[in-house]
Amino acid sequence: MKKIYILITGLALCGMTMVKFPQEEIHNNLIFAKLYLPDSAHGYYRGTRFDWSGNIQSLVYNNHEFFGRWFSANDRDVHDTVTGPAEDFAPLDYAETKPGGSFLKIGVGVLSKPDEKPYASGGFYSLVNSGKWTVKTESDQIRFIHELKDKHYSCRYEKTVLLKKGKPQLELVHTLRNTGSRTIETNVYNHNFFFIDQQPVGPGFSVEFPFDIHGEGPGFGELAKIKDNKIVFLRNLKNIETVYCGAIKGFNKSATDWEIRVENHNTGAGVRITADQPLMNLVFWACSTTLCPEPYIKIEVKPGEEFRWKIVYDFYTIQK
């Protein structure tokens, strides 16, 4: 097994400084993908919100692009300078931690709590210990292993990004082993950050669920609407406009309700997302460049045990 680091070059907006980010490529002759690698010193994403592993710089199937750089900011430590599919774990025991103490965030590291304010996903937290990252690469897959140890919690988190042989399919295979002495209770959601063919979000897109959905929030009614089991857009979103629903209702406790289709009818590209776990919560967010169904799952792992889950992306084309 040979490990290859491919360094890509970008121009930073501030001072046009040359920067390099560790990256690797995988393919199965149908899908071609480039992934950023976790690196606390040189990595593309070094924020403290999202899991550092599995961020896809580019994924192409049948001449259609599904993930990419949907944002304009160029600060590597800003939380939203991340590419999809990006996963975010709830922190462990943040409320119980005193200011100046540390708390653990799976896929990121051990962080410092600055004050008494509640945890904020968009907040900035100092990284005390990024843990140990190991990356193992084959032609059609990359396995990320993250080992973290803290005074209260320890874990071994594995994520394999796998392109299925002979299929236009991507799998995210996860294993979380509790190597500490306390039960790990958390949740994780996948933000997705679809950037399909770099098209602006608008009436050409639809997001479909296997159940009739209910929900409301900023942007619904003016920019988008819910129609039975779909979210559709009424016009193209402008740069500062967003659509958001913090709790889409209608799903049950079966994993079969985790089936989401995102389609770009302008270019004829589509993706179907499924998983082997029931939904805990379902959020939706979109801006002018990306649309994001965000499914949540609940995780509970006792000491010495492990929890496994898998998310599958099936890519396809549709009639324009």
Secondary structure, 3 states (H helix, E strand, C coil): CCCCCEEEEEECCCCCCEEEEEEEEEECCCEEEEEECCCCCCCCCCCCCCCCCCCEEEEEECCEEEECCCCCCCCCCCCCCCCCCCEEECCECCCCCCCCCEEEECCCEEEECCCCCCCCCCCCCCEEECCEEEEEEECCEEEEEEEEECCCCEEEEEEEEEECCCCCEEEEEEEEEECCCCCEEEEEEECCCECHHHCCCCCCEEEECCCCCECCCCCECCCEEEECCEEEECCCCCCCCCEEECCCECCCCCHHHCEEEEEECCCCEEEEEEECCCCCEEEEEECCCCEEEEEEEEEEECCCCEEEEEEEEEEEECCC
